[in-house]
Amino acid sequence: MNAHGGGRGTPSFRLAGQDDRTEWDGFVAARAEADPLQTWAWGAANGAAGEHPLRGLVARPDGRIAGVAQLLVRPAGLGRAVGYVPHGPVWDRSADDAGEILRTLLDGLRAEAARRRVIVVKVDPRANVNGDADVVSRTLRANGLRPARHDLQARATRVLDLLDGGDELMATWDKDARNLVRRSTREGVVTETDRRGDAAAIGSFHELLETTSSRAGFRTRSVSFLETLARGLAPDGGWFLTLARLDGRPIAGAVALRTGERAIYAYGASLREPALKHANGAYAALAATMRELATDGVRTLDLWGVVEPDDPDADASWAGFSAFKRQFGGMPLRHPGTFDLVVSPTWNAIREARERFIERVSRSR
């Protein structure tokens, strides 16, 4: 028997309640492959946005959590629903009974999903920094899951060691990134990081985010989502919103979400105007965010979606922001991808046929 508790009785599944929040978040923070998308606050923010969180956990006989899965449920029409476990489930992969923990978690999810008329549960566990994506993929397949037709989250990323957050960290960046951050300072750009979830700061960032989304063609989160997320994360030190200003005007921003000693670069936004050509606000905002994270004891930052230049599966639309992120270095990491836990085979076949039809129509236009 080892220190992880393997063999100390059969683990069991149950739904989590509000009293489980502290232990839930503590478990997520302790796992090297977990990130804020499985924190309680992320589920609460999505719940307020219309995706109801269903939180299942596997506990040992003494009550200690051994695995969690935060399932976001959204309507799919005709009284049915689709579920998604963002960047999860999370389980103790180092335990002697890790396989049993995962099976119990998946069986519990399947049963709870069936009660709520969920067609399919999409899971998206992360690889750890040692790169165990292949092992996780084989484990999911062995439990009857199959790769989804499309990934719901970025499969490839880079993870930065934040080191001292200052000169030591900057030495790991590309020369261009170092020069552009310094140029930003010479141009008069100043940064400030909000840790409390200030409504004015969130409002300013959201304006930048909407401008960026219009330019780049992606969907944005609402102000209320960001405010709810900040309220949930800030009390435990999980919220970092940096604004870069020039002459008092917000020109760029970055949001990082922290759990334990790790953080993700969740959102970035910037203005692109001829007058701001040399301001380099996006560089200033991300560099300042890294400094704040390191000062607060965060060891690594996941840049959350980076494709490599030689990746044959890379989405062409990712080229621009991936090139920006790669200038800050980091270790490439590839995740297993999205897998389907099919709850209703018949309804799922109908859903997939409808998706294929919509895709064909879209391509023919």
C-alpha positions in Angstrom: 0.0 0.0 0.0 1.4 3.5 -0.9 0.9 7.0 0.3 -1.7 7.7 -2.3 -4.2 5.4 -0.5 -4.6 2.7 -3.1 -6.3 -0.4 -1.7 -8.0 1.4 1.2 -11.5 0.4 0.3 -13.7 0.8 -2.8 -14.1 4.3 -4.1 -17.7 5.5 -4.7 -19.4 8.1 -6.8 -21.7 10.9 -5.6 -22.8 14.3 -6.6 -21.0 17.2 -4.9 -22.7 19.8 -2.8 -21.8 23.3 -1.8 -20.1 21.9 1.3 -17.6 20.1 -1.0 -16.4 23.3 -2.7 -13.2 23.8 -0.6 -12.1 20.2 -0.9 -13.0 20.1 -4.6 -10.9 23.1 -5.4 -8.1 21.8 -3.2 -8.0 18.5 -5.1 -8.0 20.3 -8.5 -5.1 22.6 -7.3 -3.1 19.6 -6.2 -3.2 17.8 -9.5 -0.5 18.6 -12.0 -2.8 18.2 -15.0 -5.7 20.2 -13.7 -6.5 23.8 -14.4 -9.2 26.4 -13.6 -11.8 24.9 -16.0 -12.5 22.3 -13.4 -12.7 24.7 -10.4 -16.0 25.4 -8.7 -15.9 29.1 -9.9 -15.7 28.1 -13.6 -18.9 26.0 -13.2 -20.7 28.8 -11.4 -19.8 31.3 -14.1 -21.0 29.0 -16.9 -24.2 28.1 -14.9 -25.0 31.8 -14.8 -24.5 31.9 -18.6 -27.0 29.0 -19.2 -24.8 25.9 -19.0 -25.8 24.1 -15.7 -22.9 22.6 -13.8 -23.4 19.0 -12.6 -20.5 18.1 -10.3 -19.7 14.5 -9.7 -16.9 13.2 -7.5 -15.4 9.9 -6.5 -14.5 9.6 -2.8 -12.7 7.0 -0.7 -14.4 5.4 2.3 -12.8 8.0 4.6 -14.3 10.8 2.4 -11.2 11.9 0.7 -11.7 13.0 -2.9 -10.0 10.8 -5.5 -11.5 12.2 -8.7 -13.8 15.0 -9.9 -15.8 15.8 -13.1 -17.6 19.1 -13.6 -20.1 18.5 -16.3 -21.7 21.5 -18.1 -25.1 20.7 -19.4 -26.7 22.7 -22.3 -30.0 22.1 -24.1 -29.8 20.4 -27.5 -33.5 20.6 -28.5 -36.4 18.1 -28.3 -36.0 17.8 -24.5 -32.4 16.5 -24.9 -29.1 17.9 -23.8 -25.4 17.7 -24.4 -22.8 17.6 -21.7 -19.2 18.7 -21.6 -16.5 18.2 -19.0 -14.0 21.0 -19.8 -10.4 20.0 -19.2 -11.5 17.0 -17.2 -12.3 14.7 -15.6 -9.5 15.0 -13.0 -8.5 11.9 -11.1 -5.6 10.6 -9.0 -3.6 9.1 -11.9 -0.8 8.2 -9.5 -2.9 5.9 -7.2 -2.7 2.2 -7.2 -6.4 2.1 -8.1 -6.3 4.9 -10.6 -8.1 2.7 -13.2 -10.9 2.0 -10.7 -11.3 5.6 -9.8 -11.7 6.6 -13.4 -14.2 3.8 -14.2 -16.3 4.8 -11.2 -16.2 8.4 -12.2 -17.2 7.6 -15.8 -20.0 5.2 -14.7 -21.4 7.8 -12.4 -21.3 10.5 -15.1 -23.1 8.2 -17.5 -25.8 7.4 -15.0 -26.4 11.0 -14.0 -26.3 12.2 -17.6 -28.9 9.6 -18.5 -31.3 10.9 -15.8 -31.0 14.3 -17.4 -31.6 13.1 -20.9 -28.1 14.0 -22.0 -27.2 12.5 -25.4 -23.4 12.5 -25.1 -20.8 13.6 -22.5 -17.7 15.1 -24.1 -14.6 14.8 -21.9 -11.3 16.6 -22.4 -8.7 15.7 -19.8 -5.4 17.4 -19.9 -2.0 15.8 -20.2 0.4 16.5 -17.4 3.7 18.3 -17.9 5.5 14.9 -18.5 3.3 14.4 -21.6 1.0 11.4 -20.8 -1.5 12.1 -23.6 -1.1 8.7 -25.2 -1.6 6.9 -21.9 -4.7 8.9 -21.1 -6.1 8.3 -24.7 -5.6 4.5 -24.3 -7.3 4.6 -20.9 -10.3 6.4 -22.2 -10.6 4.0 -25.2 -10.4 1.1 -22.8 -13.4 2.5 -20.9 -15.5 2.6 -24.0 -15.0 6.2 -25.0 -14.2 7.2 -28.6 -12.4 10.3 -30.1 -14.9 13.1 -30.9 -15.3 14.3 -34.4 -14.0 17.7 -33.3 -11.9 18.9 -30.4 -13.6 21.4 -28.2 -10.4 22.9 -26.7 -6.9 23.5 -28.0 -5.0 20.2 -28.2 -1.6 21.8 -28.4 -0.2 24.4 -26.1 3.0 25.7 -24.5 3.8 25.8 -20.8 6.1 28.5 -19.4 8.3 28.2 -16.3 7.8 31.6 -14.8 11.1 31.5 -12.9 11.6 34.9 -11.2 9.1 36.7 -13.3 11.7 39.3 -14.3 15.2 39.2 -16.0 15.6 35.5 -15.6 12.3 34.9 -17.3 12.9 37.4 -20.0 16.1 35.7 -20.9 14.0 32.7 -22.1 12.0 34.8 -24.5 12.8 35.5 -28.1 14.9 38.6 -28.7 12.0 40.3 -30.4 9.7 39.8 -27.5 12.2 41.3 -25.1 12.8 44.3 -27.3 9.1 44.9 -27.9 8.3 44.8 -24.1 11.1 47.3 -23.5 9.9 49.5 -26.4 6.5 49.5 -24.9 7.9 51.0 -21.7 9.8 53.6 -23.6 6.6 54.6 -25.4 5.0 55.3 -22.1 2.8 52.3 -21.7 1.9 51.5 -18.1 0.3 48.4 -16.7 -1.9 47.6 -13.7 -3.1 44.2 -12.6 -6.5 43.8 -11.0 -6.7 40.9 -8.4 -10.1 41.8 -6.9 -12.4 41.5 -9.8 -12.9 45.3 -10.2 -16.0 46.0 -12.3 -14.5 49.0 -14.1 -11.4 47.0 -15.0 -13.5 44.1 -16.3 -15.6 46.5 -18.3 -12.5 48.1 -19.9 -11.1 44.7 -20.8 -14.4 43.5 -22.2 -14.5 46.5 -24.6 -11.0 45.5 -25.8 -12.1 41.9 -26.1 -15.1 42.9 -28.3 -12.9 44.9 -30.6 -10.5 42.0 -30.9 -13.2 39.5 -31.6 -14.7 41.7 -34.3 -11.2 41.9 -35.9 -10.3 38.2 -35.5 -13.8 36.6 -35.9 -14.2 34.7 -32.6 -17.0 34.8 -30.0 -16.5 36.6 -26.7 -17.7 36.0 -23.2 -20.1 38.4 -21.7 -19.3 41.0 -19.1 -21.5 39.2 -16.6 -19.6 36.0 -17.2 -16.3 37.6 -16.5 -17.7 39.3 -13.4 -19.1 36.1 -12.0 -15.8 34.3 -12.7 -13.8 37.0 -11.0 -16.1 36.9 -8.0 -15.5 33.2 -7.7 -11.8 33.1 -8.2 -10.5 36.4 -6.7 -11.1 35.5 -3.0 -8.7 32.6 -3.3 -6.1 34.4 -5.4 -7.2 33.0 -8.8 -8.0 36.2 -10.8 -5.4 38.3 -12.7 -6.6 40.9 -15.1 -3.9 43.2 -16.5 -4.6 46.4 -18.5 -2.0 48.2 -20.5 -2.7 51.9 -20.9 -1.2 54.6 -23.0 -2.0 58.2 -21.9 -4.6 56.7 -19.6 -6.4 54.8 -22.4 -6.7 51.0 -22.2 -5.0 49.6 -25.3 -4.5 45.9 -24.4 -5.3 43.4 -21.7 -4.7 39.9 -20.5 -6.6 37.6 -18.1 -4.9 34.7 -16.3 -6.7 32.2 -14.1 -4.8 30.5 -11.4 -5.2 27.3 -9.5 -2.5 26.1 -7.1 1.0 26.9 -8.5 -0.3 26.9 -12.1 -2.2 29.4 -14.3 -3.6 29.7 -17.7 -3.6 32.6 -20.1 -7.3 32.6 -20.7 -8.0 35.8 -22.6 -6.0 38.4 -24.5 -7.2 41.6 -26.3 -5.6 44.6 -27.9 -6.3 47.6 -30.2 -4.6 47.9 -33.6 -4.4 51.4 -34.7 -1.7 53.2 -36.6 -1.0 55.5 -33.7 -0.4 52.4 -31.5 2.1 50.7 -33.8 5.0 51.0 -31.5 3.1 50.8 -28.2 3.1 47.0 -28.2 0.3 46.8 -25.6 -0.3 43.1 -25.9 3.4 42.4 -25.1 3.3 44.8 -22.1 0.1 43.2 -20.7 1.3 39.6 -21.0 4.7 40.4 -19.6 3.2 42.2 -16.6 0.8 39.3 -16.0 3.7 36.9 -15.8 5.5 39.2 -13.3 2.4 39.3 -11.1 1.9 35.6 -11.3 5.5 34.8 -10.4 5.4 37.3 -7.5 2.4 35.5 -6.1 4.1 32.1 -6.2 2.7 30.8 -9.5 5.3 28.5 -11.1 4.0 27.8 -14.6 1.7 29.6 -17.1 -0.1 27.6 -19.8 -0.5 29.8 -22.9 -3.7 27.8 -23.7 -3.6 27.1 -27.3 -0.4 27.3 -29.4 0.2 25.4 -32.6 3.8 24.8 -33.8 4.9 25.9 -37.2 5.4 22.3 -38.4 2.1 21.0 -37.1 0.2 19.4 -40.1 -3.1 19.5 -38.2 -2.8 23.2 -37.4 -5.8 25.5 -38.0 -4.7 28.3 -40.3 -6.7 30.8 -38.2 -4.4 30.1 -35.2 -1.2 31.2 -37.0 -1.2 34.8 -35.8 -1.8 34.4 -32.1 0.3 31.3 -32.0 3.3 33.2 -33.4 2.8 35.8 -30.8 2.7 33.3 -27.9 5.7 31.3 -29.2 7.9 34.4 -28.8 7.6 33.9 -25.1 9.1 30.4 -25.3 7.8 27.6 -23.1 7.6 23.8 -23.5 5.3 22.4 -26.2 2.6 20.1 -24.7 0.0 18.1 -26.5 -3.3 16.9 -24.9 -5.3 13.8 -25.7 -8.1 15.7 -27.3 -11.9 15.5 -26.9 -13.5 12.1 -26.3 -17.2 11.1 -26.4 -18.9 9.2 -23.6 -22.1 8.2 -25.5 -25.1 8.0 -23.3 -27.8 7.5 -25.9 -26.5 5.9 -29.1 -29.6 6.5 -31.1 -29.9 10.2 -30.3 -26.2 10.7 -30.7 -26.3 9.2 -34.2 -29.1 11.6 -35.1 -27.1 14.5 -33.6 -24.0 13.7 -35.5 -25.9 13.2 -38.8 -27.4 16.7 -38.3 -24.0 18.1 -37.7 -22.6 16.5 -40.8 -25.5 17.9 -42.9 -24.9 21.4 -41.6 -21.2 21.2 -42.3 -21.9 20.0 -45.9 -24.3 22.9 -46.5 -21.9 25.4 -45.0 -19.1 24.1 -47.3 -21.3 24.3 -50.4 -22.1 28.0 -49.9 
